Amino acid sequence: MLTLLQDVADEVISPRFRDLASEEIAEKNPGDLVTVADREAESLITKALTAAYPDALVLGEEAEAGDPTLEERYRGAEHAFTVDPVDGTRNFVHGSPDHAVMVAEVRAGTVVRSWIWQPQHQLAYVAEHGAGAWRNGERLERPPLGDRLRGVTSRRSWVGRALGTLSKLELTWVCCGVDYPKLVEGAADYALYHKASPWDHAPGSLLLSEAG
């Protein structure tokens, strides 16, 4: 699976990094960007998953935008995959290397395997339920929490607010495929999100739980 994500990134994502034409960028909703790279990457990943697992439901972010019933069917599926073809699309559009390609495998509602590939950072994060988490093949364990917890949020209107006596919230890396690895590595201690779409959070949540 990791090789698939790397190959797709090499084929249709990275060649367009900092080289997108205006007609290759659109809005699904106000402020919610999508690019030709998102659509092509999801198509390639979905095609490969469907060929390998014909009985599994594939929930892709872009497919869900065109079929609102897909997420409901995903929640009742015995076997499914989530696909986020370019997580951090806004970062990608604005030339930030903080974007990722993500897939999670879900069985009976439990995330059992996940893969996160950050093509510009050349970092691969893999997790398996009950077996651990890895970065570029090296076992990951989250460092102990410090005395002063650092909280981050992707919702800009929440930046600067504080929960009780905790420190004021800072801005995340605005990409779940970077945020969760940063949590695992100890760059932040907790994160607050406004939305909880499966393709955004399934891969990283397993990585975080498996890293302790």
GROMACS elastic network, one bead per residue, 0.5 to 0.9 nm:
[ bonds ]
;  ai    aj funct       b0    kb
    1     4     6  0.50249   500
    1     5     6  0.64693   500
    1     6     6  0.87228   500
    1    49     6  0.89716   500
    1   103     6  0.84082   500
    1   115     6  0.74404   500
    2     5     6  0.51894   500
    2     6     6  0.62186   500
    2     7     6  0.85724   500
    2   103     6  0.89957   500
    2   115     6  0.63252   500
    2   116     6  0.78468   500
    2   117     6  0.73661   500
    2   124     6  0.76999   500
    2   125     6  0.88752   500
    2   126     6  0.80435   500
    3     6     6  0.50385   500
    3     7     6  0.59906   500
    3     8     6  0.84966   500
    4     7     6  0.51372   500
    4     8     6  0.61021   500
    4     9     6  0.85233   500
    4    45     6  0.72978   500
    4    48     6  0.81913   500
    5     8     6  0.51691   500
    5     9     6  0.60799   500
    5    10     6  0.85578   500
    5    41     6  0.86929   500
    5    45     6  0.73837   500
    5    85     6  0.86923   500
    5   101     6  0.65412   500
    5   102     6  0.76906   500
    5   103     6  0.83435   500
    5   115     6  0.83474   500
    5   116     6  0.82823   500
    5   117     6  0.67680   500
    6     9     6  0.51118   500
    6    10     6  0.61416   500
    6    11     6  0.85885   500
    6   101     6  0.83808   500
    6   117     6  0.68819   500
    6   118     6  0.88300   500
    6   119     6  0.72453   500
    7    10     6  0.50751   500
    7    11     6  0.61140   500
    7    12     6  0.87305   500
    8    11     6  0.50158   500
    8    12     6  0.60324   500
    8    13     6  0.71098   500
    8    14     6  0.89795   500
    8    40     6  0.88140   500
    8    41     6  0.60683   500
    8    42     6  0.89592   500
    8    44     6  0.70344   500
    8    45     6  0.73757   500
    8   101     6  0.89482   500
    9    12     6  0.56777   500
    9    14     6  0.57085   500
    9    15     6  0.83240   500
    9    37     6  0.88485   500
    9    41     6  0.72760   500
    9    85     6  0.87624   500
    9    86     6  0.89290   500
    9   100     6  0.89660   500
    9   101     6  0.74849   500
    9   117     6  0.86131   500
    9   119     6  0.66806   500
   10    13     6  0.62391   500
   10    14     6  0.55281   500
   10    15     6  0.69128   500
   10   119     6  0.79818   500
   11    14     6  0.71300   500
   11    15     6  0.69722   500
   11    41     6  0.85047   500
   12    15     6  0.61925   500
   12    16     6  0.70007   500
   12    36     6  0.85781   500
   12    37     6  0.57641   500
   12    38     6  0.86649   500
   12    40     6  0.67299   500
   12    41     6  0.63278   500
   13    16     6  0.55750   500
   13    17     6  0.65942   500
   13    36     6  0.88145   500
   13    37     6  0.52458   500
   13    38     6  0.77138   500
   13    40     6  0.84963   500
   13    41     6  0.71053   500
   13    85     6  0.88907   500
   13    86     6  0.78798   500
   13   119     6  0.85986   500
   14    17     6  0.50164   500
   14    18     6  0.87029   500
   14    37     6  0.87169   500
   14   119     6  0.71115   500
   14   120     6  0.76733   500
   15    18     6  0.84662   500
   15    19     6  0.74425   500
   16    20     6  0.54598   500
   16    21     6  0.87550   500
   16    37     6  0.72902   500
   17    20     6  0.67653   500
   17    92     6  0.66822   500
   17    93     6  0.76043   500
   17    95     6  0.66109   500
   17    96     6  0.87381   500
   17    97     6  0.84971   500
   17   120     6  0.89717   500
   18    92     6  0.76646   500
   18    93     6  0.71439   500
   18    94     6  0.73935   500
   18    95     6  0.51158   500
   18    96     6  0.84593   500
   19    93     6  0.88925   500
   19    95     6  0.87003   500
   20    23     6  0.81939   500
   20    24     6  0.61842   500
   20    25     6  0.74530   500
   20    35     6  0.83637   500
   20    36     6  0.87433   500
   20    93     6  0.72909   500
   21    24     6  0.52887   500
   21    25     6  0.72222   500
   22    25     6  0.56014   500
   22    26     6  0.82877   500
   23    26     6  0.73611   500
   23    35     6  0.88424   500
   23    36     6  0.89044   500
   24    34     6  0.84672   500
   24    35     6  0.55067   500
   24    36     6  0.53207   500
   24    37     6  0.81617   500
   25    33     6  0.69350   500
   25    34     6  0.59321   500
   25    36     6  0.67352   500
   25    93     6  0.79032   500
   26    32     6  0.83900   500
   26    33     6  0.57409   500
   26    34     6  0.53614   500
   26    35     6  0.61610   500
   26    36     6  0.85698   500
   27    30     6  0.61873   500
   27    31     6  0.65139   500
   27    32     6  0.53938   500
   27    34     6  0.58935   500
   27    35     6  0.85134   500
   28    31     6  0.79965   500
   28    32     6  0.55879   500
   28    33     6  0.61394   500
   28    34     6  0.65739   500
   28    65     6  0.77385   500
   29    32     6  0.50495   500
   29    33     6  0.74619   500
   30    33     6  0.79886   500
   31    90     6  0.88186   500
   32    89     6  0.85988   500
   32    90     6  0.79857   500
   33    89     6  0.64724   500
   33    90     6  0.63289   500
   33    93     6  0.83614   500
   34    37     6  0.81047   500
   34    38     6  0.62650   500
   34    39     6  0.77237   500
   34    62     6  0.82547   500
   34    86     6  0.88240   500
   34    89     6  0.66202   500
   34    90     6  0.82492   500
   34    93     6  0.88925   500
   35    38     6  0.52535   500
   35    39     6  0.66821   500
   35    40     6  0.87797   500
   35    86     6  0.88357   500
   35    89     6  0.75958   500
   35    93     6  0.79874   500
   36    39     6  0.52227   500
   36    40     6  0.60539   500
   36    41     6  0.83677   500
   37    40     6  0.52518   500
   37    41     6  0.58210   500
   37    42     6  0.83438   500
   37    85     6  0.79537   500
   37    86     6  0.74213   500
   38    41     6  0.53615   500
   38    42     6  0.60945   500
   38    43     6  0.85735   500
   38    61     6  0.89613   500
   38    62     6  0.75376   500
   38    84     6  0.81901   500
   38    85     6  0.52906   500
   38    86     6  0.53746   500
   38    87     6  0.86198   500
   38    89     6  0.78251   500
   39    42     6  0.53022   500
   39    43     6  0.61653   500
   39    44     6  0.87555   500
   39    62     6  0.66616   500
   39    63     6  0.87515   500
   39    85     6  0.75141   500
   39    86     6  0.89028   500
   40    43     6  0.51146   500
   40    44     6  0.62918   500
   40    45     6  0.86995   500
   40    85     6  0.83597   500
   41    44     6  0.52528   500
   41    45     6  0.61799   500
   41    46     6  0.84661   500
   41    84     6  0.89359   500
   41    85     6  0.54216   500
   41    86     6  0.76830   500
   41   101     6  0.87176   500
   42    45     6  0.51734   500
   42    46     6  0.58425   500
   42    47     6  0.83331   500
   42    60     6  0.66611   500
   42    61     6  0.80865   500
   42    62     6  0.73328   500
   42    63     6  0.83038   500
   42    83     6  0.68939   500
   42    84     6  0.72223   500
   42    85     6  0.50210   500
   42    86     6  0.83689   500
   43    46     6  0.52275   500
   43    47     6  0.60284   500
   43    48     6  0.86607   500
   43    60     6  0.88335   500
   43    63     6  0.89821   500
   43    85     6  0.87454   500
   44    47     6  0.51982   500
   44    48     6  0.63304   500
   44    49     6  0.87298   500
   45    48     6  0.52158   500
   45    49     6  0.61778   500
   45    50     6  0.85715   500
   45    83     6  0.76553   500
   45    85     6  0.78864   500
   45   103     6  0.89220   500
   46    49     6  0.51012   500
   46    50     6  0.59769   500
   46    51     6  0.84794   500
   46    58     6  0.66432   500
   46    59     6  0.86044   500
   46    60     6  0.75531   500
   46    83     6  0.76727   500
   47    50     6  0.52401   500
   47    51     6  0.62055   500
   47    52     6  0.87116   500
   48    51     6  0.51950   500
   48    52     6  0.62469   500
   48    53     6  0.84941   500
   49    52     6  0.51262   500
   49    53     6  0.57250   500
   49    54     6  0.76009   500
   49    56     6  0.82478   500
   49    58     6  0.75692   500
   49    81     6  0.81197   500
   50    53     6  0.51189   500
   50    55     6  0.77094   500
   50    56     6  0.71247   500
   50    57     6  0.80601   500
   50    58     6  0.74720   500
   51    54     6  0.56993   500
   53    56     6  0.55196   500
   53    57     6  0.85986   500
   54    57     6  0.81464   500
   55    79     6  0.75443   500
   55    80     6  0.86041   500
   56    77     6  0.78085   500
   56    78     6  0.77703   500
   56    79     6  0.50161   500
   56    81     6  0.71602   500
   57    70     6  0.88155   500
   57    73     6  0.81079   500
   57    74     6  0.65058   500
   57    77     6  0.68133   500
   57    78     6  0.85511   500
   57    79     6  0.64941   500
   57    81     6  0.63534   500
   57    82     6  0.86359   500
   58    70     6  0.86798   500
   58    74     6  0.76650   500
   58    79     6  0.89223   500
   58    80     6  0.56368   500
   58    82     6  0.59982   500
   58    83     6  0.72704   500
   59    62     6  0.87160   500
   59    63     6  0.70257   500
   59    64     6  0.67159   500
   59    70     6  0.66529   500
   59    71     6  0.66937   500
   59    73     6  0.89685   500
   59    74     6  0.65763   500
   59    80     6  0.73010   500
   59    81     6  0.60268   500
   59    83     6  0.61063   500
   59    84     6  0.88051   500
   59   198     6  0.85169   500
   59   199     6  0.75449   500
   60    63     6  0.51066   500
   60    64     6  0.60258   500
   60    65     6  0.86597   500
   60    70     6  0.88092   500
   60    81     6  0.81701   500
   60    82     6  0.57940   500
   60    84     6  0.61760   500
   60    85     6  0.77577   500
   60   199     6  0.71179   500
   61    64     6  0.52747   500
   61    65     6  0.65199   500
   61    82     6  0.79314   500
   61    83     6  0.64312   500
   61    84     6  0.57385   500
   61    85     6  0.76135   500
   61   197     6  0.86488   500
   61   198     6  0.88852   500
   61   199     6  0.65466   500
   61   200     6  0.87565   500
   62    65     6  0.51353   500
   62    66     6  0.68924   500
   62    67     6  0.89414   500
   62    83     6  0.89171   500
   62    84     6  0.82030   500
   62    85     6  0.84085   500
   63    66     6  0.53492   500
   63    67     6  0.62429   500
   63    68     6  0.86582   500
   63    70     6  0.78651   500
   64    68     6  0.55738   500
   64    69     6  0.75606   500
   64    70     6  0.56978   500
   64    71     6  0.66165   500
   65    68     6  0.63574   500
   65    70     6  0.89622   500
   66    70     6  0.88902   500
   67    70     6  0.56821   500
   67    71     6  0.83371   500
   68    71     6  0.65681   500
   68    72     6  0.77993   500
   69    72     6  0.53446   500
   69    73     6  0.63455   500
   69    74     6  0.86839   500
   70    73     6  0.51571   500
   70    74     6  0.61066   500
   70    75     6  0.88039   500
   71    75     6  0.63661   500
   71    76     6  0.89808   500
   71   198     6  0.84839   500
   72    75     6  0.52914   500
   72    76     6  0.68676   500
   72    77     6  0.89418   500
   73    76     6  0.53415   500
   73    77     6  0.61971   500
   74    77     6  0.50575   500
   74    78     6  0.84894   500
   74    79     6  0.84735   500
   74    80     6  0.66046   500
   74    81     6  0.84626   500
   74    82     6  0.87845   500
   74   109     6  0.88802   500
   75    78     6  0.86004   500
   75    80     6  0.87928   500
   75   108     6  0.85599   500
   75   109     6  0.68419   500
   76    79     6  0.89626   500
   76   108     6  0.77589   500
   76   109     6  0.77530   500
   77    80     6  0.62246   500
   77   106     6  0.86801   500
   77   107     6  0.77740   500
   77   108     6  0.66455   500
   77   109     6  0.76487   500
   78   106     6  0.79526   500
   78   107     6  0.55224   500
   78   109     6  0.73195   500
   79   105     6  0.76556   500
   79   106     6  0.58403   500
   79   108     6  0.63150   500
   79   109     6  0.81931   500
   80   104     6  0.83684   500
   80   105     6  0.59829   500
   80   106     6  0.50982   500
   80   107     6  0.64291   500
   80   108     6  0.84205   500
   80   109     6  0.86608   500
   81   103     6  0.67329   500
   81   104     6  0.54654   500
   81   106     6  0.58391   500
   81   107     6  0.87109   500
   81   199     6  0.86974   500
   82   102     6  0.79591   500
   82   103     6  0.54367   500
   82   104     6  0.51723   500
   82   105     6  0.66544   500
   82   106     6  0.78248   500
   82   198     6  0.67618   500
   82   199     6  0.50273   500
   82   200     6  0.86399   500
   82   202     6  0.75976   500
   82   203     6  0.83154   500
   83   101     6  0.80161   500
   83   102     6  0.59350   500
   83   104     6  0.69140   500
   83   198     6  0.88815   500
   83   199     6  0.56448   500
   83   200     6  0.86301   500
   84    87     6  0.57197   500
   84   100     6  0.82620   500
   84   101     6  0.59993   500
   84   102     6  0.50852   500
   84   103     6  0.63980   500
   84   199     6  0.54009   500
   84   200     6  0.68238   500
   85   100     6  0.76818   500
   85   101     6  0.50577   500
   85   102     6  0.64211   500
   85   103     6  0.82015   500
   86    89     6  0.56709   500
   86    92     6  0.78763   500
   86    99     6  0.65547   500
   86   100     6  0.56496   500
   86   101     6  0.51648   500
   86   102     6  0.76540   500
   87    90     6  0.86573   500
   87    91     6  0.87179   500
   87    92     6  0.84856   500
   87    98     6  0.88530   500
   87    99     6  0.55249   500
   87   100     6  0.50813   500
   87   101     6  0.59840   500
   87   102     6  0.71808   500
   87   175     6  0.59801   500
   87   176     6  0.68953   500
   87   177     6  0.62916   500
   87   178     6  0.88282   500
   87   199     6  0.88093   500
   87   200     6  0.73356   500
   88    91     6  0.52451   500
   88    92     6  0.62635   500
   88    93     6  0.87388   500
   88    98     6  0.69310   500
   88   100     6  0.68096   500
   88   173     6  0.87521   500
   88   174     6  0.64281   500
   88   176     6  0.73206   500
   88   177     6  0.76262   500
   88   178     6  0.86106   500
   89    93     6  0.60735   500
   89    94     6  0.85609   500
   89    99     6  0.69082   500
   89   100     6  0.88212   500
   89   175     6  0.82104   500
   90    93     6  0.50675   500
   90    94     6  0.61958   500
   90    95     6  0.86336   500
   90    96     6  0.84827   500
   90    99     6  0.87165   500
   90   174     6  0.85593   500
   90   175     6  0.89017   500
   91    94     6  0.51544   500
   91    95     6  0.61721   500
   91    97     6  0.71776   500
   91    98     6  0.63022   500
   91    99     6  0.64125   500
   91   173     6  0.89487   500
   91   174     6  0.75773   500
   91   175     6  0.78089   500
   92    95     6  0.52263   500
   92    96     6  0.55224   500
   92    97     6  0.67511   500
   92    98     6  0.72568   500
   92    99     6  0.60697   500
   93    96     6  0.75719   500
   95    98     6  0.87317   500
   96    99     6  0.73209   500
   96   120     6  0.89917   500
   97   100     6  0.86882   500
   97   118     6  0.81328   500
   97   119     6  0.80388   500
   97   120     6  0.53558   500
   97   121     6  0.69323   500
   98   118     6  0.74110   500
   98   120     6  0.75409   500
   98   121     6  0.78689   500
   98   173     6  0.69396   500
   98   174     6  0.80198   500
   98   175     6  0.67883   500
   98   177     6  0.82153   500
   98   178     6  0.64422   500
   99   117     6  0.87101   500
   99   118     6  0.61460   500
   99   119     6  0.77004   500
   99   120     6  0.77915   500
   99   121     6  0.89744   500
   99   174     6  0.87235   500
   99   175     6  0.61738   500
   99   176     6  0.84969   500
   99   177     6  0.66709   500
   99   178     6  0.68778   500
  100   116     6  0.65415   500
  100   117     6  0.54296   500
  100   119     6  0.65974   500
  100   120     6  0.84505   500
  100   175     6  0.76662   500
  100   176     6  0.83165   500
  100   177     6  0.53338   500
  100   178     6  0.71356   500
  101   115     6  0.81538   500
  101   116     6  0.58163   500
  101   117     6  0.52068   500
  101   118     6  0.65576   500
  101   119     6  0.78946   500
  101   177     6  0.73164   500
  102   114     6  0.75609   500
  102   115     6  0.56800   500
  102   117     6  0.64738   500
  102   118     6  0.88697   500
  102   177     6  0.69265   500
  102   199     6  0.75550   500
  102   200     6  0.81073   500
  102   203     6  0.66767   500
  102   204     6  0.88237   500
  103   113     6  0.85105   500
  103   114     6  0.57697   500
  103   115     6  0.53669   500
  103   116     6  0.67636   500
  103   199     6  0.73530   500
  103   202     6  0.82976   500
  103   203     6  0.63455   500
  104   111     6  0.66997   500
  104   112     6  0.76447   500
  104   113     6  0.57781   500
  104   115     6  0.63412   500
  104   116     6  0.87005   500
  104   198     6  0.89286   500
  104   199     6  0.75429   500
  104   202     6  0.61183   500
  104   203     6  0.50235   500
  104   204     6  0.88121   500
  104   206     6  0.87508   500
  105   110     6  0.83853   500
  105   111     6  0.57709   500
  105   112     6  0.57813   500
  105   113     6  0.51495   500
  105   114     6  0.61463   500
  105   115     6  0.89238   500
  105   202     6  0.84998   500
  105   203     6  0.82617   500
  106   109     6  0.59169   500
  106   110     6  0.52843   500
  106   112     6  0.56856   500
  106   113     6  0.73018   500
  106   114     6  0.89040   500
  106   202     6  0.84837   500
  107   110     6  0.52835   500
  107   111     6  0.64628   500
  107   112     6  0.67189   500
  108   111     6  0.84999   500
  110   129     6  0.87513   500
  111   114     6  0.75061   500
  111   128     6  0.84395   500
  111   129     6  0.71156   500
  111   202     6  0.65619   500
  111   203     6  0.76917   500
  111   205     6  0.85501   500
  111   206     6  0.65843   500
  112   127     6  0.80800   500
  112   128     6  0.56495   500
  112   130     6  0.82974   500
  112   206     6  0.76375   500
  113   126     6  0.75452   500
  113   127     6  0.55866   500
  113   129     6  0.61414   500
  113   203     6  0.76310   500
  113   206     6  0.74329   500
  113   207     6  0.87902   500
  114   125     6  0.80656   500
  114   126     6  0.57090   500
  114   127     6  0.52691   500
  114   128     6  0.66305   500
  114   129     6  0.88499   500
  114   202     6  0.76783   500
  114   204     6  0.76158   500
  114   206     6  0.69123   500
  114   207     6  0.72912   500
  115   124     6  0.73642   500
  115   125     6  0.57951   500
  115   127     6  0.67154   500
  115   203     6  0.64043   500
  115   204     6  0.85073   500
  115   207     6  0.86523   500
  116   123     6  0.81634   500
  116   124     6  0.57884   500
  116   126     6  0.64634   500
  116   177     6  0.62932   500
  116   178     6  0.87379   500
  116   181     6  0.89694   500
  116   203     6  0.70175   500
  116   204     6  0.78489   500
  117   121     6  0.86998   500
  117   122     6  0.73473   500
  117   123     6  0.59976   500
  117   125     6  0.64373   500
  117   126     6  0.87038   500
  117   177     6  0.78181   500
  118   121     6  0.54590   500
  118   122     6  0.56404   500
  118   123     6  0.52189   500
  118   124     6  0.64087   500
  118   125     6  0.85198   500
  118   177     6  0.74849   500
  118   178     6  0.77320   500
  119   123     6  0.68860   500
  119   124     6  0.83966   500
  120   123     6  0.80598   500
  121   124     6  0.88796   500
  122   136     6  0.86426   500
  123   135     6  0.68132   500
  123   136     6  0.61665   500
  124   134     6  0.79622   500
  124   135     6  0.55352   500
  124   136     6  0.50958   500
  124   137     6  0.79986   500
  125   133     6  0.72531   500
  125   134     6  0.56023   500
  125   136     6  0.64903   500
  125   137     6  0.81541   500
  125   181     6  0.76279   500
  125   204     6  0.89405   500
  125   207     6  0.76029   500
  126   132     6  0.85092   500
  126   133     6  0.57152   500
  126   134     6  0.52648   500
  126   135     6  0.66302   500
  126   136     6  0.81614   500
  126   137     6  0.81623   500
  126   203     6  0.86705   500
  126   207     6  0.69995   500
  127   130     6  0.89156   500
  127   131     6  0.75081   500
  127   132     6  0.57933   500
  127   134     6  0.63258   500
  127   203     6  0.80778   500
  127   204     6  0.87209   500
  127   206     6  0.64041   500
  127   207     6  0.51702   500
  127   208     6  0.87003   500
  127   210     6  0.67298   500
  127   211     6  0.85047   500
  128   131     6  0.52772   500
  128   132     6  0.57449   500
  128   133     6  0.65915   500
  128   206     6  0.74383   500
  128   207     6  0.78688   500
  128   210     6  0.73662   500
  129   132     6  0.68017   500
  129   133     6  0.87270   500
  129   206     6  0.70287   500
  129   207     6  0.88041   500
  129   209     6  0.86659   500
  129   210     6  0.68150   500
  130   210     6  0.69065   500
  131   210     6  0.72683   500
  132   139     6  0.72525   500
  132   140     6  0.75569   500
  132   141     6  0.86264   500
  132   207     6  0.78730   500
  132   209     6  0.85975   500
  132   211     6  0.62926   500
  132   212     6  0.87734   500
  133   137     6  0.89089   500
  133   138     6  0.83065   500
  133   139     6  0.58922   500
  133   140     6  0.54194   500
  133   141     6  0.76630   500
  133   206     6  0.83159   500
  133   207     6  0.57054   500
  133   208     6  0.79760   500
  133   209     6  0.86259   500
  133   210     6  0.54707   500
  133   211     6  0.55490   500
  134   137     6  0.54035   500
  134   138     6  0.50802   500
  134   140     6  0.50765   500
  134   141     6  0.86352   500
  134   207     6  0.81861   500
  134   211     6  0.82512   500
  135   138     6  0.51502   500
  135   139     6  0.65257   500
  135   140     6  0.64821   500
  135   181     6  0.88579   500
  136   139     6  0.85652   500
  139   211     6  0.83651   500
  140   184     6  0.77386   500
  140   185     6  0.80243   500
  140   207     6  0.89388   500
  140   210     6  0.84022   500
  140   211     6  0.56015   500
  140   212     6  0.87596   500
  141   184     6  0.72244   500
  141   185     6  0.78104   500
  141   208     6  0.89677   500
  141   210     6  0.80881   500
  141   212     6  0.61435   500
  142   145     6  0.86624   500
  142   183     6  0.79230   500
  142   185     6  0.58133   500
  142   186     6  0.64906   500
  142   208     6  0.79075   500
  142   211     6  0.54496   500
  142   212     6  0.57400   500
  143   146     6  0.88769   500
  143   184     6  0.76897   500
  143   185     6  0.68895   500
  143   186     6  0.60088   500
  143   212     6  0.86439   500
  144   186     6  0.80644   500
  145   148     6  0.81205   500
  145   149     6  0.71513   500
  145   186     6  0.78138   500
  145   189     6  0.69430   500
  146   149     6  0.63177   500
  146   150     6  0.89034   500
  146   189     6  0.85528   500
  148   166     6  0.77449   500
  148   167     6  0.74891   500
  149   166     6  0.68881   500
  149   167     6  0.68528   500
  149   188     6  0.75584   500
  149   189     6  0.57071   500
  149   190     6  0.76756   500
  150   166     6  0.80447   500
  150   167     6  0.64489   500
  150   168     6  0.80152   500
  150   169     6  0.73533   500
  150   170     6  0.78981   500
  150   187     6  0.81439   500
  150   188     6  0.52010   500
  150   189     6  0.52249   500
  150   190     6  0.67522   500
  150   191     6  0.87718   500
  151   162     6  0.87491   500
  151   166     6  0.80678   500
  151   167     6  0.69846   500
  151   168     6  0.71396   500
  151   169     6  0.50375   500
  151   170     6  0.63007   500
  151   171     6  0.85741   500
  151   172     6  0.86679   500
  151   188     6  0.60929   500
  151   189     6  0.58413   500
  151   191     6  0.56454   500
  151   192     6  0.76766   500
  152   159     6  0.77333   500
  152   168     6  0.85127   500
  152   169     6  0.50641   500
  152   171     6  0.52836   500
  152   172     6  0.50911   500
  152   173     6  0.87384   500
  152   179     6  0.88895   500
  152   188     6  0.68307   500
  152   189     6  0.79905   500
  152   190     6  0.63881   500
  152   192     6  0.63888   500
  152   193     6  0.89267   500
  153   156     6  0.72489   500
  153   158     6  0.68872   500
  153   159     6  0.66638   500
  153   169     6  0.64236   500
  153   170     6  0.62291   500
  153   171     6  0.52052   500
  153   172     6  0.52205   500
  153   173     6  0.87352   500
  153   174     6  0.81365   500
  153   190     6  0.85623   500
  153   191     6  0.53768   500
  153   193     6  0.59744   500
  153   194     6  0.85733   500
  154   157     6  0.88835   500
  154   158     6  0.81193   500
  154   159     6  0.81805   500
  154   170     6  0.85575   500
  154   171     6  0.58034   500
  154   172     6  0.52069   500
  154   173     6  0.74354   500
  154   174     6  0.53388   500
  154   175     6  0.80327   500
  154   176     6  0.89397   500
  154   191     6  0.80331   500
  154   192     6  0.70587   500
  154   193     6  0.60294   500
  154   194     6  0.77712   500
  155   158     6  0.55751   500
  155   159     6  0.69683   500
  155   171     6  0.75581   500
  155   172     6  0.85146   500
  155   174     6  0.85416   500
  155   192     6  0.79965   500
  155   193     6  0.66453   500
  155   194     6  0.66237   500
  156   159     6  0.52914   500
  156   160     6  0.88519   500
  156   170     6  0.87532   500
  156   171     6  0.67625   500
  157   160     6  0.82015   500
  157   161     6  0.85726   500
  158   161     6  0.56103   500
  158   162     6  0.85830   500
  158   169     6  0.70109   500
  158   170     6  0.83640   500
  158   171     6  0.85488   500
  158   192     6  0.89523   500
  159   162     6  0.85046   500
  159   168     6  0.72602   500
  159   169     6  0.50719   500
  159   170     6  0.52511   500
  159   171     6  0.59755   500
  160   167     6  0.87237   500
  160   169     6  0.51090   500
  160   170     6  0.63517   500
  160   171     6  0.86775   500
  161   167     6  0.83031   500
  161   168     6  0.51076   500
  161   169     6  0.55732   500
  161   170     6  0.84870   500
  162   165     6  0.70519   500
  162   166     6  0.58562   500
  162   167     6  0.57741   500
  162   169     6  0.59158   500
  163   166     6  0.54233   500
  163   167     6  0.74602   500
  163   168     6  0.74591   500
  163   169     6  0.82230   500
  164   167     6  0.84939   500
  165   168     6  0.89023   500
  166   169     6  0.84815   500
  167   170     6  0.88537   500
  169   191     6  0.86727   500
  169   192     6  0.87637   500
  171   174     6  0.74225   500
  172   175     6  0.75777   500
  172   176     6  0.87354   500
  172   178     6  0.87800   500
  172   179     6  0.63803   500
  172   188     6  0.87301   500
  172   191     6  0.76576   500
  173   176     6  0.77867   500
  173   178     6  0.64236   500
  173   179     6  0.58111   500
  173   182     6  0.87270   500
  174   177     6  0.88980   500
  174   178     6  0.78015   500
  174   179     6  0.71082   500
  175   178     6  0.53674   500
  175   179     6  0.58733   500
  175   180     6  0.86170   500
  175   200     6  0.84186   500
  176   180     6  0.58390   500
  176   181     6  0.83635   500
  176   200     6  0.59306   500
  176   201     6  0.68298   500
  176   203     6  0.89004   500
  176   204     6  0.70596   500
  177   180     6  0.61763   500
  177   181     6  0.69804   500
  177   200     6  0.75518   500
  177   201     6  0.85423   500
  177   203     6  0.80144   500
  177   204     6  0.67541   500
  178   181     6  0.54829   500
  178   182     6  0.61748   500
  178   183     6  0.87510   500
  178   204     6  0.87854   500
  179   182     6  0.51021   500
  179   183     6  0.62664   500
  179   184     6  0.87648   500
  179   188     6  0.85543   500
  179   191     6  0.80694   500
  179   204     6  0.81987   500
  180   184     6  0.62663   500
  180   185     6  0.86212   500
  180   191     6  0.85918   500
  180   201     6  0.85102   500
  180   203     6  0.87243   500
  180   204     6  0.51230   500
  180   205     6  0.72235   500
  180   207     6  0.75085   500
  180   208     6  0.67004   500
  181   185     6  0.61013   500
  181   186     6  0.86011   500
  181   187     6  0.87589   500
  181   204     6  0.71273   500
  181   207     6  0.75826   500
  181   208     6  0.75255   500
  182   185     6  0.50042   500
  182   186     6  0.61492   500
  182   187     6  0.51543   500
  182   188     6  0.64326   500
  182   189     6  0.88540   500
  183   186     6  0.51771   500
  183   187     6  0.58114   500
  183   188     6  0.50803   500
  183   189     6  0.58719   500
  183   190     6  0.68268   500
  183   191     6  0.79912   500
  183   208     6  0.73469   500
  184   187     6  0.77402   500
  184   188     6  0.82246   500
  184   189     6  0.84292   500
  184   207     6  0.76334   500
  184   208     6  0.56644   500
  184   209     6  0.88860   500
  184   211     6  0.65833   500
  184   212     6  0.81643   500
  185   188     6  0.79800   500
  186   189     6  0.63195   500
  188   191     6  0.76347   500
  193   196     6  0.70916   500
  195   200     6  0.89420   500
  196   199     6  0.85912   500
  196   200     6  0.69827   500
  196   201     6  0.64984   500
  197   200     6  0.54435   500
  197   201     6  0.64607   500
  197   202     6  0.83004   500
  198   201     6  0.53184   500
  198   202     6  0.52924   500
  198   203     6  0.83877   500
  199   202     6  0.59618   500
  199   203     6  0.73085   500
  200   203     6  0.72016   500
  200   204     6  0.77419   500
  201   204     6  0.55198   500
  201   205     6  0.57873   500
  201   206     6  0.85944   500
  202   205     6  0.53918   500
  202   206     6  0.65185   500
  202   207     6  0.88569   500
  203   206     6  0.56844   500
  203   207     6  0.65232   500
  203   208     6  0.89450   500
  204   208     6  0.60795   500
  204   209     6  0.85875   500
  205   208     6  0.51450   500
  205   209     6  0.61755   500
  205   210     6  0.85338   500
  206   209     6  0.51620   500
  206   210     6  0.59645   500
  206   211     6  0.84136   500
  207   210     6  0.53135   500
  207   211     6  0.61391   500
  207   212     6  0.87890   500
  208   211     6  0.51790   500
  208   212     6  0.64451   500
  209   212     6  0.52214   500
